[in-house]
Amino acid sequence: MLTFRGDALTPKTRADLSSLKALRPRLSIALWLGRNPSGRKVAISNFYSHEQPPPELGWSVRVTTARDFRGKQGTYDSHNGTDFAVSPGTTIVAAAPGKVLRIASEFNRGGLKIFIDHGNGVVTTSNHLGRALVKVGQLVERGEPIALSGVSGIDGFLLFPFSAPHVHFNVWLNGTPIDPFSAGDEASLWCGGNDPTPWRGDTMGDRFQETKWNDALVEAAIDSCLHEGAKQEIRGYADRGERAMAALFHANYYPTRFASPPNLYNTSYERAPLLTLPLSSRDFDGIAWDESST
């Protein structure tokens, strides 16, 4: 299996006893039983790590260099997203208006996933889903249901029942994973600052401006791909948005398969508030900080 053995272009995953620190068994058991110990608050089982090892060393689920935006080790070394700990079957919603550009499932890379372009250089991905409720090419509004959570992918298979069921939520800016929570003086990508809440139906002046993908930049990204299978898959999409998203997917999930990191945007976008929690206000009110601290 690729996760354990790697291949000529993909280093194998690194783990050791420190990896056990990233498990949340008390939270996990409750969620598997359909109970949220934080009530209408959602716990974050792992944050984005701000000190990640170079990708050529392999994906690390160790807890050594890991540091979240609070300066704590509430994550593991290579974690590049935010894990919202929810029971399977929880409704996942769009965190901002956008267009669905990819729905894919890879057992060794996040299971069932939905990728949404929100414009202004921002893409969000929701991973480990149980069922998609949208289709590729569909425009979605903020707060619109896009999926039901699940435990798809290798994580749930290997770590049941000690790893909390969760939705791994990525935010990409200019094609690169970033932390939506702000550290220091930088801007938070959450509309509520570092205490985000779900959309409650209020008017937010939303206006989705679809990304105008640059064909030349997408072709350059394809040319820099060293993996023939990935290269052919990306080239196989006739729609330019789907082709661009396929390139971004492979570059971020398999970065060592590219000679250089692709740049698909004509300009560099700045961090700015855009997102609400990718969870329904019918289920949650905000973040359970006590459950997410270490």
Backbone as CSV, one residue per row, in Angstrom:
resi,resn,N_x,N_y,N_z,CA_x,CA_y,CA_z,C_x,C_y,C_z
1,MET,0.840,-1.190,0.000,0.000,0.000,0.000,0.877,1.241,0.000
2,LEU,0.460,2.259,-0.780,1.260,3.470,-0.955,1.572,4.159,0.362
3,THR,0.615,4.186,1.284,0.817,4.864,2.561,2.019,4.317,3.309
4,PHE,2.170,3.008,3.305,3.227,2.376,4.103,4.524,2.187,3.325
5,ARG,4.409,1.871,2.031,5.613,1.573,1.259,6.123,2.760,0.462
6,GLY,5.211,3.672,0.097,5.601,4.735,-0.798,5.862,4.175,-2.187
7,ASP,6.385,5.014,-3.069,6.809,4.553,-4.386,7.973,5.426,-4.846
8,ALA,8.330,5.334,-6.098,9.509,6.049,-6.584,9.380,7.560,-6.422
9,LEU,8.144,8.084,-6.391,7.938,9.525,-6.293,7.228,9.963,-5.015
10,THR,6.826,9.003,-4.191,6.062,9.326,-2.986,6.693,8.649,-1.769
11,PRO,7.268,9.428,-0.835,7.853,8.820,0.364,6.776,8.162,1.224
12,LYS,7.159,7.141,1.964,6.199,6.470,2.838,5.880,7.351,4.045
13,THR,4.744,7.091,4.668,4.313,7.817,5.860,5.201,7.456,7.038
14,ARG,5.492,8.448,7.878,6.325,8.230,9.059,5.473,8.302,10.326
15,ALA,5.634,7.307,11.197,4.891,7.257,12.454,5.767,6.630,13.523
16,ASP,5.507,6.961,14.775,6.174,6.319,15.906,5.254,6.455,17.117
17,LEU,5.749,6.158,18.304,4.902,6.188,19.491,4.339,7.577,19.778
18,SER,5.040,8.627,19.332,4.528,9.979,19.565,3.219,10.216,18.817
19,SER,2.964,9.418,17.783,1.723,9.563,17.012,0.489,9.342,17.884
20,LEU,0.635,8.593,18.954,-0.499,8.321,19.839,-1.031,9.603,20.481
21,LYS,-0.179,10.644,20.561,-0.611,11.913,21.153,-1.712,12.572,20.333
22,ALA,-1.778,12.252,19.040,-2.772,12.876,18.159,-4.138,12.207,18.260
23,LEU,-4.212,11.082,18.978,-5.501,10.402,19.144,-6.295,11.057,20.272
24,ARG,-7.606,11.029,20.169,-8.475,11.624,21.187,-9.513,10.574,21.603
25,PRO,-9.075,9.518,22.328,-9.982,8.393,22.602,-11.230,8.774,23.386
26,ARG,-11.124,9.676,24.361,-12.310,10.052,25.148,-13.355,10.701,24.251
27,LEU,-12.906,11.592,23.396,-13.801,12.254,22.445,-14.311,11.258,21.412
28,SER,-13.420,10.395,20.965,-13.760,9.449,19.913,-14.891,8.513,20.309
29,ILE,-14.768,7.888,21.453,-15.774,6.903,21.870,-17.151,7.538,21.946
30,ALA,-17.220,8.751,22.511,-18.508,9.431,22.621,-19.113,9.688,21.249
31,LEU,-18.296,10.153,20.314,-18.805,10.464,18.980,-19.220,9.210,18.228
32,TRP,-18.480,8.119,18.389,-18.873,6.870,17.747,-20.218,6.388,18.274
33,LEU,-20.526,6.741,19.517,-21.801,6.352,20.112,-22.898,7.369,19.814
34,GLY,-22.558,8.387,18.998,-23.553,9.384,18.608,-23.773,10.477,19.619
35,ARG,-22.845,10.623,20.584,-22.981,11.658,21.606,-21.852,12.677,21.456
36,ASN,-22.183,13.946,21.460,-21.172,14.989,21.418,-20.968,15.509,22.837
37,PRO,-19.801,15.252,23.457,-19.593,15.676,24.844,-19.613,17.186,25.022
38,SER,-19.514,17.930,23.922,-19.512,19.395,24.009,-20.857,20.002,23.628
39,GLY,-21.883,19.174,23.525,-23.203,19.688,23.217,-23.263,20.309,21.829
40,ARG,-23.621,21.596,21.767,-23.764,22.280,20.485,-22.464,22.979,20.061
41,LYS,-21.367,22.600,20.656,-20.056,23.085,20.240,-19.308,21.938,19.564
42,VAL,-18.498,22.260,18.557,-17.734,21.227,17.867,-16.283,21.267,18.322
43,ALA,-15.753,20.118,18.689,-14.348,20.031,19.088,-13.467,19.910,17.846
44,ILE,-12.263,20.411,17.952,-11.267,20.252,16.893,-10.238,19.250,17.400
45,SER,-10.186,18.098,16.748,-9.292,17.044,17.237,-7.846,17.281,16.818
46,ASN,-7.634,17.944,15.680,-6.278,18.321,15.257,-6.341,19.619,14.463
47,PHE,-5.455,20.566,14.818,-5.356,21.822,14.097,-4.332,21.719,12.965
48,TYR,-4.206,22.782,12.208,-3.161,22.922,11.191,-1.814,23.066,11.904
49,SER,-0.810,22.354,11.413,0.530,22.452,11.993,1.342,23.530,11.287
50,HIS,1.898,24.450,12.060,2.674,25.562,11.504,4.158,25.230,11.333
51,GLU,4.578,24.077,11.781,5.983,23.675,11.616,6.011,22.266,11.026
52,GLN,5.779,22.199,9.711,5.703,20.917,9.030,7.051,20.528,8.437
53,PRO,7.389,19.249,8.487,8.639,18.787,7.879,8.549,18.875,6.360
54,PRO,9.686,18.932,5.661,9.662,18.976,4.197,8.942,17.758,3.634
55,PRO,8.129,17.935,2.592,7.347,16.816,2.041,8.209,15.679,1.521
56,GLU,9.445,15.979,1.100,10.295,14.906,0.587,10.700,13.910,1.675
57,LEU,10.477,14.264,2.955,10.749,13.319,4.045,9.577,12.378,4.278
58,GLY,8.447,12.664,3.655,7.268,11.831,3.823,6.264,12.448,4.786
59,TRP,5.001,12.070,4.626,3.933,12.550,5.497,4.179,12.012,6.903
60,SER,4.267,12.918,7.877,4.578,12.526,9.247,3.361,12.655,10.144
61,VAL,2.946,11.544,10.748,1.894,11.597,11.750,2.505,11.539,13.152
62,ARG,3.803,11.825,13.221,4.472,11.935,14.517,4.131,13.282,15.148
63,VAL,4.337,13.396,16.445,4.145,14.672,17.134,5.505,15.100,17.676
64,THR,6.249,15.782,16.820,7.592,16.247,17.195,7.715,17.753,16.950
65,THR,7.666,18.171,15.696,7.759,19.597,15.381,6.398,20.286,15.407
66,ALA,5.315,19.534,15.565,3.954,20.064,15.456,3.732,21.280,16.352
67,ARG,3.099,22.315,15.773,2.724,23.510,16.542,1.501,24.134,15.891
68,ASP,0.419,24.294,16.663,-0.780,24.928,16.106,-0.689,26.443,16.269
69,PHE,-1.719,27.159,15.841,-1.653,28.623,15.827,-1.584,29.221,17.230
70,ARG,-1.936,28.422,18.252,-1.871,28.887,19.641,-0.505,28.644,20.263
71,GLY,0.389,27.971,19.490,1.691,27.620,20.034,1.668,26.312,20.801
72,LYS,0.567,25.552,20.703,0.446,24.270,21.388,0.639,23.131,20.406
73,GLN,0.694,21.906,20.925,0.825,20.730,20.068,-0.524,20.024,19.922
74,GLY,-1.521,20.785,19.528,-2.845,20.225,19.308,-3.001,19.689,17.902
75,THR,-1.985,18.961,17.428,-1.971,18.440,16.068,-0.789,17.499,15.916
76,TYR,-0.531,17.065,14.677,0.675,16.278,14.414,1.478,16.955,13.305
77,ASP,2.690,16.461,13.084,3.691,17.198,12.319,3.229,17.690,10.947
78,SER,2.676,16.812,10.115,2.367,17.174,8.731,0.921,17.599,8.521
79,HIS,0.176,17.779,9.591,-1.251,18.052,9.434,-1.482,19.421,8.793
80,ASN,-2.175,19.433,7.652,-2.326,20.664,6.875,-3.780,21.132,6.775
81,GLY,-4.584,20.757,7.772,-5.983,21.171,7.775,-6.505,21.270,9.191
82,THR,-7.834,21.361,9.319,-8.507,21.438,10.610,-9.478,20.276,10.704
83,ASP,-9.371,19.474,11.763,-10.228,18.298,11.932,-11.395,18.623,12.854
84,PHE,-12.590,18.745,12.271,-13.794,18.965,13.058,-14.344,17.605,13.471
85,ALA,-14.325,17.336,14.776,-14.727,16.027,15.294,-16.246,15.943,15.395
86,VAL,-16.834,15.117,14.543,-18.297,14.986,14.484,-18.674,13.517,14.301
87,SER,-19.849,13.164,14.746,-20.340,11.798,14.550,-20.621,11.552,13.076
88,PRO,-20.409,10.324,12.593,-20.750,10.003,11.207,-22.207,10.335,10.909
89,GLY,-22.443,10.883,9.712,-23.790,11.269,9.315,-24.112,12.720,9.570
90,THR,-23.148,13.482,10.112,-23.353,14.911,10.358,-23.374,15.679,9.030
91,THR,-24.252,16.663,8.924,-24.349,17.463,7.703,-23.168,18.421,7.596
92,ILE,-22.509,18.392,6.436,-21.407,19.313,6.137,-21.919,20.322,5.124
93,VAL,-21.602,21.605,5.335,-22.135,22.654,4.469,-20.994,23.451,3.832
94,ALA,-21.341,24.216,2.808,-20.371,25.079,2.155,-20.006,26.220,3.098
95,ALA,-18.701,26.474,3.259,-18.223,27.519,4.161,-18.301,28.905,3.538
96,ALA,-18.598,28.975,2.246,-18.747,30.235,1.516,-19.346,29.888,0.158
97,PRO,-19.892,30.862,-0.569,-20.401,30.567,-1.912,-19.269,30.064,-2.805
98,GLY,-19.587,29.188,-3.739,-18.533,28.694,-4.618,-19.047,27.718,-5.653
99,LYS,-18.108,27.048,-6.288,-18.414,26.078,-7.328,-17.679,24.779,-7.044
100,VAL,-18.413,23.684,-7.054,-17.817,22.365,-6.842,-17.016,21.991,-8.091
101,LEU,-15.711,21.751,-7.916,-14.863,21.449,-9.070,-14.242,20.059,-9.026
102,ARG,-14.410,19.358,-7.918,-13.881,17.984,-7.872,-14.561,17.221,-6.753
103,ILE,-14.923,15.969,-7.041,-15.358,15.009,-6.035,-14.573,13.736,-6.327
104,ALA,-13.792,13.290,-5.367,-12.912,12.145,-5.612,-12.782,11.312,-4.349
105,SER,-12.313,10.093,-4.513,-12.112,9.228,-3.359,-10.841,8.414,-3.545
106,GLU,-9.886,8.619,-2.658,-8.643,7.845,-2.620,-8.495,7.297,-1.202
107,PHE,-8.439,5.995,-1.061,-8.387,5.378,0.260,-7.199,5.889,1.061
108,ASN,-6.035,6.042,0.414,-4.827,6.436,1.138,-4.690,7.940,1.300
109,ARG,-5.598,8.732,0.727,-5.511,10.184,0.821,-6.894,10.785,1.090
110,GLY,-7.396,10.579,2.308,-8.578,11.302,2.752,-9.926,10.743,2.390
111,GLY,-9.987,9.576,1.746,-11.285,8.996,1.422,-12.090,9.866,0.470
112,LEU,-13.406,9.908,0.652,-14.289,10.713,-0.193,-14.097,12.191,0.130
113,LYS,-13.883,13.008,-0.930,-13.536,14.419,-0.743,-14.308,15.293,-1.721
114,ILE,-14.628,16.523,-1.275,-15.266,17.520,-2.137,-14.400,18.774,-2.138
115,PHE,-14.161,19.302,-3.341,-13.317,20.487,-3.519,-14.160,21.622,-4.084
116,ILE,-14.155,22.767,-3.398,-14.964,23.912,-3.819,-14.070,25.128,-4.042
117,ASP,-14.206,25.742,-5.225,-13.524,27.004,-5.516,-14.423,28.147,-5.065
118,HIS,-13.893,29.029,-4.209,-14.665,30.162,-3.694,-14.256,31.489,-4.335
119,GLY,-13.328,31.434,-5.305,-12.835,32.665,-5.893,-11.830,33.343,-4.968
120,ASN,-11.223,34.419,-5.448,-10.240,35.181,-4.655,-9.106,34.302,-4.129
121,GLY,-8.760,33.260,-4.909,-7.639,32.407,-4.544,-7.922,31.392,-3.472
122,VAL,-9.190,31.261,-3.047,-9.540,30.375,-1.924,-10.253,29.112,-2.422
123,VAL,-9.762,27.981,-1.973,-10.388,26.673,-2.214,-10.544,25.992,-0.857
124,THR,-11.679,25.334,-0.639,-11.816,24.505,0.556,-12.057,23.059,0.139
125,THR,-11.566,22.142,0.947,-11.790,20.722,0.709,-12.311,20.083,1.996
126,SER,-13.264,19.182,1.844,-13.802,18.424,2.978,-13.512,16.950,2.729
127,ASN,-12.866,16.299,3.685,-12.355,14.941,3.519,-12.971,13.959,4.521
128,HIS,-12.852,12.666,4.229,-13.384,11.570,5.053,-14.907,11.583,5.060
129,LEU,-15.517,11.977,3.956,-16.970,12.087,3.892,-17.628,10.714,3.740
130,GLY,-18.915,10.675,4.064,-19.673,9.451,3.887,-20.462,9.453,2.592
131,ARG,-21.042,10.624,2.249,-21.842,10.723,1.026,-21.862,12.153,0.538
132,ALA,-21.658,12.338,-0.756,-21.740,13.668,-1.359,-23.193,14.008,-1.661
133,LEU,-23.576,15.259,-1.450,-24.930,15.731,-1.735,-24.946,16.722,-2.895
134,VAL,-23.786,16.917,-3.524,-23.662,17.852,-4.642,-22.975,17.140,-5.795
135,LYS,-22.911,17.823,-6.950,-22.259,17.285,-8.129,-21.193,18.244,-8.625
136,VAL,-20.224,17.722,-9.364,-19.193,18.564,-9.959,-19.841,19.554,-10.922
137,GLY,-19.427,20.802,-10.828,-19.977,21.864,-11.659,-21.101,22.635,-10.996
138,GLN,-21.573,22.145,-9.849,-22.697,22.779,-9.163,-22.253,24.024,-8.408
139,LEU,-23.037,25.108,-8.513,-22.826,26.303,-7.708,-23.516,26.106,-6.370
140,VAL,-22.843,26.476,-5.281,-23.406,26.301,-3.947,-23.395,27.628,-3.202
141,GLU,-24.375,27.802,-2.349,-24.466,28.997,-1.517,-23.842,28.730,-0.151
142,ARG,-23.496,29.782,0.549,-23.000,29.629,1.914,-24.041,28.890,2.760
143,GLY,-23.584,27.896,3.501,-24.480,27.148,4.375,-25.272,26.056,3.700
144,GLU,-25.085,25.880,2.385,-25.829,24.832,1.670,-25.219,23.459,1.973
145,PRO,-26.025,22.462,2.307,-25.483,21.119,2.565,-24.754,20.579,1.334
146,ILE,-23.540,20.052,1.542,-22.770,19.482,0.446,-22.482,17.999,0.652
147,ALA,-22.576,17.527,1.902,-22.210,16.133,2.169,-22.680,15.710,3.545
148,LEU,-22.623,14.403,3.778,-22.760,13.836,5.120,-21.395,13.314,5.526
149,SER,-21.013,13.583,6.754,-19.703,13.125,7.219,-19.661,11.609,7.312
150,GLY,-18.442,11.072,7.329,-18.272,9.631,7.429,-16.920,9.313,8.031
151,VAL,-16.356,8.198,7.655,-15.033,7.797,8.140,-14.245,7.191,6.987
152,SER,-14.479,7.671,5.786,-13.816,7.083,4.626,-12.329,7.388,4.635
153,GLY,-11.554,6.494,4.073,-10.108,6.645,4.030,-9.418,5.757,5.037
154,ILE,-8.106,5.734,4.949,-7.304,4.812,5.751,-7.349,5.126,7.237
155,ASP,-7.569,6.401,7.601,-7.580,6.806,9.011,-8.599,6.006,9.807
156,GLY,-9.847,6.019,9.325,-10.900,5.313,10.044,-10.683,3.820,10.076
157,PHE,-10.104,3.274,9.009,-9.868,1.837,8.923,-8.835,1.377,9.947
158,LEU,-7.755,2.145,10.087,-6.656,1.731,10.958,-6.846,2.105,12.421
159,LEU,-7.494,3.244,12.679,-7.470,3.807,14.028,-8.789,3.682,14.783
160,PHE,-9.786,3.051,14.173,-11.046,2.825,14.888,-10.803,1.948,16.118
161,PRO,-11.356,2.284,17.283,-12.253,3.401,17.581,-11.563,4.542,18.325
162,PHE,-10.219,4.604,18.264,-9.490,5.548,19.115,-9.294,6.930,18.492
163,SER,-9.398,6.998,17.172,-9.312,8.293,16.499,-10.723,8.845,16.331
164,ALA,-10.916,10.087,16.710,-12.245,10.687,16.633,-12.721,10.776,15.190
165,PRO,-13.943,10.325,14.886,-14.477,10.535,13.541,-14.520,12.035,13.284
166,HIS,-14.143,12.435,12.084,-13.998,13.867,11.838,-14.075,14.191,10.354
167,VAL,-14.244,15.465,10.073,-14.102,15.984,8.718,-12.811,16.786,8.687
168,HIS,-11.879,16.328,7.855,-10.618,17.052,7.660,-10.912,18.175,6.666
169,PHE,-10.804,19.416,7.137,-11.182,20.588,6.351,-9.927,21.374,5.974
170,ASN,-9.648,21.395,4.668,-8.506,22.155,4.169,-8.935,23.507,3.641
171,VAL,-8.085,24.498,3.828,-8.237,25.790,3.173,-6.967,26.043,2.380
172,TRP,-7.117,26.264,1.086,-5.980,26.603,0.229,-6.098,28.051,-0.203
173,LEU,-5.015,28.786,-0.109,-4.952,30.157,-0.610,-3.828,30.229,-1.631
174,ASN,-4.151,30.699,-2.826,-3.177,30.728,-3.927,-2.621,29.334,-4.215
175,GLY,-3.445,28.302,-3.962,-3.057,26.929,-4.269,-2.272,26.222,-3.191
176,THR,-2.083,26.877,-2.034,-1.270,26.313,-0.959,-2.084,26.171,0.319
177,PRO,-1.979,25.044,1.043,-2.707,24.894,2.303,-2.286,25.947,3.318
178,ILE,-3.261,26.563,3.974,-2.989,27.534,5.030,-3.898,27.249,6.214
179,ASP,-3.600,27.894,7.331,-4.433,27.797,8.523,-5.472,28.915,8.472
180,PRO,-6.775,28.588,8.496,-7.771,29.661,8.500,-7.760,30.470,9.788
181,PHE,-7.276,29.857,10.881,-7.115,30.591,12.130,-5.885,31.496,12.015
182,SER,-5.946,32.651,12.630,-4.852,33.609,12.503,-3.885,33.508,13.668
183,ALA,-2.621,33.677,13.358,-1.574,33.734,14.373,-0.932,35.117,14.310
184,GLY,-0.747,35.746,15.456,-0.133,37.070,15.468,-1.041,38.116,14.841
185,ASP,-0.467,38.922,13.950,-1.202,40.035,13.350,-1.887,39.679,12.026
186,GLU,-1.748,38.436,11.566,-2.339,38.100,10.274,-3.863,38.018,10.373
187,ALA,-4.512,38.153,9.225,-5.975,38.117,9.185,-6.483,36.683,9.264
188,SER,-7.571,36.490,10.003,-8.241,35.204,10.037,-9.088,35.051,8.789
189,LEU,-9.194,33.832,8.260,-10.095,33.599,7.135,-11.521,33.321,7.599
190,TRP,-11.707,33.171,8.912,-13.048,32.995,9.460,-13.723,34.353,9.594
191,CYS,-14.988,34.427,9.226,-15.733,35.685,9.348,-15.835,36.128,10.804
192,GLY,-15.788,35.183,11.724,-15.885,35.520,13.142,-14.541,35.620,13.820
193,GLY,-13.487,35.871,13.066,-12.158,35.871,13.670,-11.780,34.465,14.090
194,ASN,-11.081,34.333,15.207,-10.655,33.005,15.653,-11.690,32.295,16.518
195,ASP,-12.924,32.788,16.494,-14.017,32.118,17.177,-15.167,31.965,16.177
196,PRO,-14.964,31.136,15.137,-15.934,31.052,14.047,-17.237,30.386,14.461
197,THR,-18.289,30.745,13.748,-19.607,30.173,13.977,-20.212,29.753,12.637
198,PRO,-21.219,28.904,12.654,-21.904,28.529,11.409,-22.701,29.710,10.860
199,TRP,-23.016,29.640,9.586,-23.886,30.644,8.974,-25.298,30.461,9.506
200,ARG,-25.936,31.578,9.855,-27.268,31.522,10.462,-28.337,32.147,9.572
201,GLY,-28.041,32.283,8.282,-29.028,32.839,7.375,-28.976,34.338,7.255
202,ASP,-28.011,34.979,7.945,-27.906,36.427,7.878,-27.278,36.866,6.556
203,THR,-27.543,38.074,6.146,-26.999,38.617,4.905,-25.534,38.993,5.112
204,MET,-24.667,38.466,4.238,-23.238,38.720,4.386,-22.647,39.376,3.134
205,GLY,-23.514,39.826,2.244,-23.015,40.465,1.031,-22.274,39.512,0.122
206,ASP,-22.677,38.228,0.157,-21.966,37.218,-0.629,-22.148,37.434,-2.127
207,ARG,-21.038,37.363,-2.834,-21.094,37.390,-4.293,-19.911,36.582,-4.812
208,PHE,-20.207,35.398,-5.318,-19.152,34.519,-5.809,-18.684,34.971,-7.182
209,GLN,-17.385,35.203,-7.289,-16.786,35.539,-8.570,-15.893,34.375,-8.992
210,GLU,-16.353,33.640,-9.990,-15.667,32.423,-10.409,-14.247,32.713,-10.872
211,THR,-13.331,31.855,-10.494,-11.927,32.017,-10.864,-11.742,31.880,-12.371
212,LYS,-10.983,32.796,-12.940,-10.633,32.711,-14.361,-9.280,32.011,-14.455
213,TRP,-9.323,30.702,-14.585,-8.096,29.915,-14.594,-7.283,30.219,-15.851
214,ASN,-5.982,30.297,-15.681,-5.070,30.596,-16.775,-4.605,29.283,-17.407
215,ASP,-4.997,29.049,-18.658,-4.667,27.789,-19.323,-3.163,27.555,-19.407
216,ALA,-2.408,28.621,-19.628,-0.961,28.477,-19.760,-0.342,28.014,-18.442
217,LEU,-0.841,28.556,-17.323,-0.313,28.158,-16.020,-0.701,26.722,-15.691
218,VAL,-1.918,26.337,-16.066,-2.348,24.954,-15.830,-1.493,23.995,-16.649
219,GLU,-1.216,24.347,-17.901,-0.373,23.497,-18.744,1.042,23.393,-18.175
220,ALA,1.553,24.504,-17.638,2.885,24.469,-17.022,2.898,23.548,-15.808
221,ALA,1.793,23.554,-15.042,1.695,22.668,-13.887,1.681,21.211,-14.330
222,ILE,0.940,20.928,-15.399,0.891,19.557,-15.912,2.276,19.123,-16.390
223,ASP,2.969,20.003,-17.067,4.302,19.679,-17.573,5.287,19.393,-16.442
224,SER,5.067,20.022,-15.284,5.991,19.820,-14.161,5.677,18.554,-13.376
225,CYS,4.560,17.884,-13.708,4.185,16.651,-13.014,5.058,15.500,-13.498
226,LEU,5.668,14.808,-12.569,6.593,13.719,-12.884,5.904,12.357,-12.926
227,HIS,4.649,12.309,-12.483,3.916,11.052,-12.401,3.026,10.928,-13.632
228,GLU,3.285,9.951,-14.471,2.585,9.854,-15.743,1.086,9.650,-15.568
229,GLY,0.705,8.831,-14.597,-0.707,8.586,-14.379,-1.449,9.848,-13.961
230,ALA,-0.856,10.602,-13.023,-1.465,11.854,-12.583,-1.524,12.854,-13.723
231,LYS,-0.462,12.915,-14.507,-0.410,13.849,-15.633,-1.525,13.558,-16.625
232,GLN,-1.744,12.293,-16.919,-2.783,11.935,-17.874,-4.177,12.209,-17.312
233,GLU,-4.344,11.973,-16.018,-5.647,12.264,-15.419,-5.967,13.753,-15.511
234,ILE,-5.004,14.603,-15.149,-5.244,16.048,-15.186,-5.577,16.495,-16.606
235,ARG,-4.817,15.995,-17.561,-5.041,16.380,-18.959,-6.386,15.880,-19.481
236,GLY,-6.955,14.889,-18.832,-8.186,14.284,-19.323,-9.432,15.118,-19.103
237,TYR,-9.342,16.171,-18.277,-10.510,17.009,-18.017,-10.656,18.077,-19.092
238,ALA,-11.823,18.110,-19.722,-12.076,19.116,-20.754,-12.388,20.471,-20.148
239,ASP,-13.065,20.476,-19.006,-13.409,21.729,-18.337,-12.167,22.317,-17.678
240,ARG,-11.874,23.593,-17.937,-10.638,24.179,-17.422,-10.616,24.262,-15.895
241,GLY,-11.782,24.509,-15.281,-11.829,24.544,-13.827,-11.550,23.192,-13.208
242,GLU,-12.135,22.140,-13.776,-11.887,20.794,-13.275,-10.430,20.392,-13.496
243,ARG,-9.865,20.815,-14.619,-8.463,20.511,-14.892,-7.550,21.220,-13.890
244,ALA,-7.858,22.487,-13.619,-7.059,23.243,-12.658,-7.156,22.636,-11.266
245,MET,-8.370,22.227,-10.862,-8.535,21.640,-9.540,-7.839,20.289,-9.441
246,ALA,-7.840,19.530,-10.514,-7.119,18.251,-10.512,-5.624,18.495,-10.318
247,ALA,-5.101,19.535,-10.960,-3.683,19.866,-10.792,-3.391,20.272,-9.357
248,LEU,-4.274,21.089,-8.766,-4.079,21.501,-7.376,-4.191,20.312,-6.427
249,PHE,-5.131,19.419,-6.713,-5.272,18.230,-5.867,-3.976,17.420,-5.850
250,HIS,-3.477,17.070,-7.015,-2.276,16.240,-7.066,-1.070,16.953,-6.476
251,ALA,-0.975,18.266,-6.690,0.169,19.016,-6.172,0.164,19.092,-4.655
252,ASN,-1.029,19.101,-4.040,-1.105,19.216,-2.589,-1.162,17.871,-1.877
253,TYR,-1.736,16.867,-2.509,-1.817,15.554,-1.881,-0.595,14.696,-2.199
254,TYR,0.073,14.982,-3.306,1.284,14.250,-3.702,2.348,15.263,-4.172
255,PRO,2.809,16.148,-3.298,3.697,17.243,-3.727,5.011,16.787,-4.338
256,THR,5.510,15.619,-3.938,6.799,15.169,-4.468,6.680,14.615,-5.885
257,ARG,5.480,14.605,-6.432,5.292,14.165,-7.812,5.425,15.322,-8.805
258,PHE,5.826,16.500,-8.303,5.980,17.668,-9.161,7.399,18.204,-9.058
259,ALA,7.936,18.610,-10.203,9.285,19.166,-10.222,9.340,20.480,-9.469
260,SER,8.250,21.239,-9.487,8.158,22.502,-8.763,6.700,22.736,-8.402
261,PRO,6.419,23.450,-7.291,5.030,23.690,-6.891,4.291,24.511,-7.951
262,PRO,3.146,24.051,-8.430,2.408,24.784,-9.461,1.865,26.123,-8.953
263,ASN,1.829,27.104,-9.817,1.195,28.380,-9.530,0.130,28.597,-10.598
264,LEU,-1.146,28.536,-10.216,-2.226,28.587,-11.189,-2.973,29.918,-11.194
265,TYR,-2.523,30.880,-10.391,-3.238,32.140,-10.287,-2.455,33.285,-10.937
266,ASN,-3.192,34.188,-11.577,-2.565,35.326,-12.236,-2.078,36.370,-11.245
267,THR,-2.626,36.335,-10.038,-2.252,37.299,-9.018,-2.135,36.575,-7.690
268,SER,-1.550,37.237,-6.699,-1.423,36.656,-5.367,-2.464,37.299,-4.458
269,TYR,-3.346,36.497,-3.906,-4.424,37.007,-3.062,-3.990,37.050,-1.599
270,GLU,-4.511,38.021,-0.868,-4.180,38.200,0.540,-5.208,37.480,1.420
271,ARG,-4.801,37.176,2.632,-5.725,36.604,3.612,-6.821,37.619,3.920
272,ALA,-8.066,37.152,3.983,-9.197,38.025,4.302,-10.346,37.169,4.820
273,PRO,-11.188,37.702,5.721,-12.330,36.938,6.244,-13.270,36.529,5.123
274,LEU,-13.621,35.246,5.074,-14.509,34.737,4.036,-15.381,33.591,4.522
275,LEU,-14.874,32.774,5.437,-15.481,31.480,5.750,-16.302,31.482,7.023
276,THR,-17.388,30.733,7.003,-18.105,30.357,8.220,-17.871,28.862,8.423
277,LEU,-18.186,28.359,9.607,-17.939,26.937,9.880,-18.645,26.059,8.853
278,PRO,-17.987,24.994,8.395,-18.600,24.105,7.395,-19.590,23.139,8.029
279,LEU,-20.336,23.616,9.014,-21.301,22.806,9.751,-22.603,23.592,9.874
280,SER,-23.698,22.894,10.010,-25.002,23.539,10.031,-25.304,24.176,11.383
281,SER,-25.942,25.357,11.344,-26.362,26.028,12.577,-27.460,25.233,13.279
282,ARG,-28.069,24.284,12.595,-29.041,23.405,13.246,-28.363,22.449,14.226
283,ASP,-27.066,22.211,14.008,-26.337,21.243,14.829,-25.351,21.875,15.801
284,PHE,-24.752,23.007,15.401,-23.664,23.580,16.196,-23.780,25.096,16.302
285,ASP,-23.206,25.629,17.390,-23.160,27.077,17.608,-21.757,27.644,17.446
286,GLY,-20.732,26.805,17.591,-19.364,27.306,17.510,-18.359,26.239,17.888
287,ILE,-17.177,26.686,18.340,-16.052,25.800,18.648,-15.977,25.502,20.149
288,ALA,-15.666,24.244,20.476,-15.467,23.835,21.876,-13.986,23.919,22.194
289,TRP,-13.542,25.076,22.624,-12.105,25.259,22.850,-11.554,24.378,23.954
290,ASP,-12.379,24.064,24.963,-11.867,23.217,26.044,-11.512,21.825,25.540
291,GLU,-12.292,21.297,24.582,-12.040,19.953,24.056,-10.839,19.938,23.118
292,SER,-10.489,21.082,22.510,-9.446,21.088,21.497,-8.086,21.472,22.067
293,SER,-8.011,21.800,23.346,-6.734,22.200,23.943,-5.960,20.978,24.388
294,THR,-4.633,21.124,24.404,-3.802,20.009,24.884,-2.902,20.506,25.998
